[in-house]
């Protein structure tokens, strides 16, 4: 995936590998995760996998997860859209963020 991208995962508390950008998601699943993160008021870095085939394929190998988007918190892979949505609805995403010491506005 390239050392630069691994550093992105390690140097940002919350990283979302997505199709498009947080301002302009290019797929519905990426858009849903952006809405959830914005709703709970957590700062995150969005990385657009459409910019690079190396990144798009590399992140799938890195996480051993076949789909985009992919959410990382403090360097750990959390999951894709369905997992993030279920965790959010159950209050588990907010709990995970606070356990990891990530500030949320909500």
N, C-alpha and C positions, 0 to 999 in steps of 0.2 A: 504494500500500500504506500510505501515511501515513508521515510523517517519524519518528514515534515508533517504528514497527516497524523502519524502516531503521536507526535508532539502536541498537535491540536487537541487530541483526546485527553492527553495528560495535563496540558497547561490550562484548559478551560474546565470549570466545574461541571457545566452542562453543555453537551455538544449534540446537535441533531444533524445527522447525515440525511439529506432530503433531496427531492427533485424540485429544483427551483430555489427560491430564496424565501426567508421568513416574510418579506414584503409581498412576494409574488410566487406562491407555491405553484408548481406545475403539475401536481397530481392531487387528487382528493385525499389520499391517505396522509401525504405530507401536510396538507392543509389542516386536517383534523388535529394532528399533533401540534402544529403551530398554534391553533386556537386554544388547545388545552394549556400549553405552556404560557401563552399570553394571559389566559384566564386566571391562572394561579400566580401570575406575576413573577415568574422566575426569569432571570437573565440567562441567555444561552447563545452559543455560537452556532449558526446555521451554515453547513457546508453543502454546496450544490454539486451533487454527483453527476449532473448532466454536463458539467464543464470538462469532465475527464473520464475516459473509459477506464484508465488505470485506477482512479479513485473508486468508480462505480463497482468494478470487479474486486478491487483490493479490499474494500470495506466488507464485502460479503465473505471473503476468505478470512479476514481478520476476526470477524464475529462468529463465523460459521453459521450465518443466518442468511437465507436466500433473498430476502426482500428489502426494499427501501420504503419508508424511512427507518432509521435506526437511531435510538436515543441512548446516549452514554451519560452517566452521572459519576463524577469523580473517577473517570477512567474505566468504569465498569459498564458493560453492555446491559441495558435494562430490557429493551425489546423493541418491537415494531408497533405499528398503529394499534392493532387489536389489544395487545398487552398494555400499552400505555393508556388506552381508553378505559379498559377494565380496571386498571390500577387507580386511575383518576376517579372513576365513579365510586370505587370502594374506599376512597380516601387514602389508599396505600401509596400513591405517587407523592402526595404531599408529605406523608409520614417519612418516606424514604429520603426526600430532599432535606427535611429537617434533621433526620438522623445523621445525614452526611454533612450537616453544617452549611447547607446551601440556603441563602436567604430567599424567602418568597414574600410577595406583597400581601397576598390574600390571607 
